[in-house]
């Protein structure tokens, strides 16, 4: 039978402008390709707007995508109140009576087999789902959110900020553990998160289905890569990306530039903070949001992922591998990816180690080439979205009576 799936998203999955959007969009397309009926209902925010004029007509027709605006901006009073009441404000700010009413209307109009929740931020609607529908609820866990904030707290020296981040992570952990009993299944995006969920001993079906790519859309070599170019690309309204880039520019890049002044660093991504633009020089270029991420990656030589605190899986690493890029990443950045160090990626955690690895690769172009080739092989063998979508579909069937 063809399954009917309601995909609830915390931001519009299309256009796929950041890792989260791309991950949601690949699920949508994978399920459609597998023959499912898919309805997309998404939150729209001031940061993530839905413009139907930018969407392909075929996508609109197939998904019947609809959105409801939700003001998710942080309110200091509400955030402080949440500290007192022990509520997880990070999650609760995504609940909206308007979205709730729209959800009820959609559920009354159409019978669904599966409700697919994209990320923890859609779980506040579980109560409504249980009242209105008998469909099975699957949480697509993009990250274990509490781990991100735990790591950010660990890396913060400012005592008041550290204390606040610790409270946030504690609240999130309590909430995330509580959600386990409320869903019918969990599909993690990272093998590390999968192991964590298993350790929680949740009596619910759990499967790890990583982010996948449509390999036919990732065609490396269409343009000539600029020699001596290094790049980072990622959404700069995500705290771990900012933290990682700050570390790279302060601790790693000066070592690289001093040893090889010919190398150039390109920083790309949406919501680029002004502080990076004023750092521009003849060796550092702040591009902001680029029109075509794949084209941008194709035009540069070496990719860096200097993440210090994160969870889930880094979508941009999988995309970089699919684009046949040689990548240097911290261990945290590559977490959840089935990599082999110094074969299909290079791992470095200390500034000197990170800078030395970059310099070594530019001094040994054959090694850089071989790593890039093996990266593409890994993407083909482990992150093909067609295969992963079948795994997700089989998981759906396994929890339906």
N, C-alpha and C positions, 0 to 999 in steps of 0.2 A: 504494500500500500504506500501511497505517497503521503509523507508526513506533512502536517501543517505546523509551521514554526513561527512564533511571535518573537522577534528579536528586539529586546529593549536595550537601548543604548544611552549612555550618559552624555554623549555628544554626537553630532552628526557623523556617521561613518564615511560620508562622501561630501565633498572631495577628500581623498585620503591624504591629508596634509601633515600628519604626524604619526608616530608609531602606533598609538592607540587607535586612531582612525583606520590606519592600514590594516591592523589586526582584525578589527571588526568587519571591515569591508571584504577581507579575504574569506571570512566565515560566510558572509552573505552570498558571495559569488560561488563559493564551494558548495553550499547547500542548494543553490539554484541549479548548478551544473549537475548535482546528484539527483535532481528531479523533485526536490521539495517545494512546497508552496511557502514562501517567506513573506512575512509582513514586518516592516521596520517601523518602530515607533521610537522616536528619539527626543531626548531633552535638547533644547537649544539654549545657549547662554550668550552673554554679551561677548565672550571670548570666542565662542564656537557657534557661528550662525549658520542657518540652513537657507541657501538661496537656490530654489528649485530651477532657476534659469541656468544654473551652472551644472545641473545634473543631466546626464544623457536621458532622452525620452524613454529608451528601453528599460533603463534602471528604474525610473519612476513607475512605469507600467508594471514591471515584475514585482517590485517590492511594496507598491502602494505606500511609499514612505510618507510619514506625517511627523510633525514636530510640535512641541509645546515649549514656549519660552519659560525658563526657570531662572530666577535670579540667584546664582550660586556665589556671588561675591561675598567675601568674608565680612561679617558684621561683628565689630569688636564686642558689643554688648552681648550678642548671642554666643559668641565664642567664650566669653568670660563666664556666662551663665552655664554653659556646657561643662566648664571645668568644675563648677560647684556641684552640678547634678550628676557628673560622671557620664554624661551622654557623649557619644562620638560625634562632635560637630562636623568633622571632616566628611562624614557620611550623611548626617541628618539634613545638611543644607541642600541636598539634592532632592529632598521630598517636597512636593508641591501639590496642593489641593487641585489645581488646574490639571496637572498631568495625571493625577489620580482619577479625576472625573473622565478624562479622555481615555485612559486605560480601561475603565469600566465600560465605556461606550464601545470600544473596539472588541472587548471580550464578549459583550452581549450580541454584537453583530456577527461574529465569526467564532466557530469552534476550533480550538487549537489543540494539537497533541503535545507540543513542547513549548514552554516559555523559556527562552534563552536569555539569561541576564548577563549583559556585558559589564563585568567588573562588580566589585563590592558596592559601588555607588548606586546600583539599581535595586539593592536588596531591601531598602525601606518600603518597597511596594509589595513585598511578599505577603503581608497581611491581607491586602486587597485581593491579590491573586488567589489566595486560599479561600476567600469568601465567594468569589465570583466564578472561578473555573476549577475544573478537575484535572486540567493539564499538568503534566509533570514539569517541575521547575529545575533547570540546570544552571548552575553558576559557572560562568566562564571566568576563571580567576586569572586576571592579567598580572597581578602582583599580590603578594601578601603585604598589604599596605603597612601594617605595623612595623615590619622589618625595615622599610624605607626610613620611617621616622626614628626608629631605634638607632639606625646607622647615622642619620643626620645628627641626632643628639650626641652620639659618641664622638663625632668629628667636630663638634662645636665647643669653643673655648669660653664663650660668653656664658657666665653661670645662669643668669635669669633665662636666657634663651634655651640653654641646655635643660633646665628644669621644666620649662614649658613643653619642649619637644618630648621629654621623657613621659610627661603626663599624657600627651597626645598619643604616643605609641602604646602606652598602657591601656588607654581607653579603646584604641583601635583593636588591640589584641583581644580584649574582652569581647568586643563586638564581633570580631571575625570568628572567634571560637563559638559564640552563641549562634551565629548564622548557620553553622554546620547542621544543626538539628532541623532547620527550617526548609532546606532544599532537598531535592530527590537525587541529585547527583552533582559532582564537581568535575569540571574539565580544566585542569591547570594548563598554563602556557609554558611553564618551566619545570624541568625535572627536579630542581632543588625545592621548589614550592610543593611539588607532588610528595617528596619525601617528608616535608614538614607536615602536610596534611595527614599523611599516614601516621606520623608520630603523635598526632592529636587523638588518634584512635576513634575517629568519627565512624559511626556505623552506617555510612552511606557510600554508594559506589563512587570511586574516584579514578580518573584516568588522566594521563598526561598526553596532551595533544599540542605540540608546539606550534608556533606561528609558521604559516606556510606561504610560499610565493608561487605565483603563476609564472613559471620559468620562461614561458613563451614571450612574456612582456619584459624580461630582463635580458637584454642583448648587449653584452660587453663588446668593446672594440669598435663601436660606430664612429667614435672620435678618437683622435690621438691624445693620449694622456700627457699633460704638461710635465716636463722633466723637473725634478727637484721640488715637487709640490706635495704638501701634506695637508690633510683636511679633517675637519670634524663637522658633522651635520647632525642636528637634533633640535627638538623643540626647546627653546630657551625660556619657556614659562614653566618648566619642570625643574624643581629645586636641585635634584641630583645632577642634572646636566650643568647647571650654573656652578655648582660646587666643583665638579670635575674639570670644567674649563678653567675656572679660577686657579685650581691646583696646577694644571698643565702650563698655563701662561706664566705663573709665578715660579714654579719649581723645576719644570722640565724644559720649556722652550728656551730660556736663557742658556742652558747647557748645550742644547742643540745648535742654536744660532752662533754661539761662540766657536764651536768646533767646525761648523760648516755654514758660513754666512750666505751661501748661494741658495739654501733651502728657504722655501716660502710656506707660510701657514695660512690656510683659508678657513674661516669660521662661518658656517651657514646654518640657518634655522629660523623659524618664525619667532616672533616676539623677542627679537634681539635687544638686550639691554644696552642703553646708551653708553655704559661704561666700557664696552668693548669697542665701540666705534671710535672713541677718543684714543684708543691704543693703536690705531692703524699706523703703519709705517711702511718702509720699503720691503719688509719681510712678513708683516702680519696684515691680512686683509679681512675685514669684517663685511660679509656680503648680505647678511640678513636672510630673509626668506628667498629661496631660489625658485624659479618657475618650474623646473623639472629636476627632481632629486636624482633620478637615475642618470640623466644626462650630465648633471654636475659630478656625480661620482665617477662616471666614465671619463671625465675630462681631467681627473686628478690621479696622482700616483699612489700615495700611501694614506690609509685611513687610520685615525687614532680614536680610541674610545676610553678616555681617562676617568671612568666612573669610580667613585669611592664609596657610594652608598646607593643601593638600588635593590630591586627585587624583580621577579618575573624574568622575562627574556628580552634582550635588546633587539627589537625589530630591525633597527638600522644595521646591525651586524649581519643578520641573515640577508638583508638586501645587499649589503656590501659584498658578501660572499657570492651571492647570485650574480653580481656585476663583476665578479672575478677581481676583487680588490685584495691586496695584501693588507692585513690589519694588525695593528699593535693595540692591545687592550689590557686593562687591569684584569685581575682574576674576577673581581666583582662585576665588571662590565660584561665579561663573557659567561657569567653564571647562567646555568641552564642550557647552554649550547653544547652539543656533543662533539667537542673539538679535540684535536691533538696538538698540544703545544709544540711550536716550531715546525709543524707540518702544514696545518691549514690556518693557523693564526699564531701570533706571538704574544705571550703573556709577560707583563712587567708591572711591578707594583711600587717600586721605589723610584724616585726621580732620576737618579743616576742610571739605574737599570733600564728605565723607560727611554731615556735619551740615548744611551749606548745602543739599545736595540734599533732605534730609528737610524742612527748613524751607520750601524753595521749593515742594515738592509740597503741603504743608498750606496754603500761601498761595495756591496755584493748584489748587483742587479739580478743575477741568475737565481739567487735565493729568494728575492722578492717575487720574481716571475713564477717560480715553482710553488711558493706559498699561495699565490693568487690562483693558480691552476687547481690546486688541491682544495681551495676554498669553494670554488665553483662545484667541484665534485661532491663536496659535503652537502651543499645546497640541493643538488640534484638527488642525492641518495636519502636525505633525511628531512628535507623541508619542501617537498613537492606538495602544493596545496591540494591537488586532485586526490592524492593518496590519503592525506590527513583528513580531508573532508569525509571520506568513506569511513575512517575510524570514528569520527564524531557521529556520523549517522548510525553506525553500528552501536555506539554507546547509547544513543537515544533509544533505539529499539530494545536494548537490554533492560531499560528501566520502565518500559511501557508494558503493562500486564498483557 
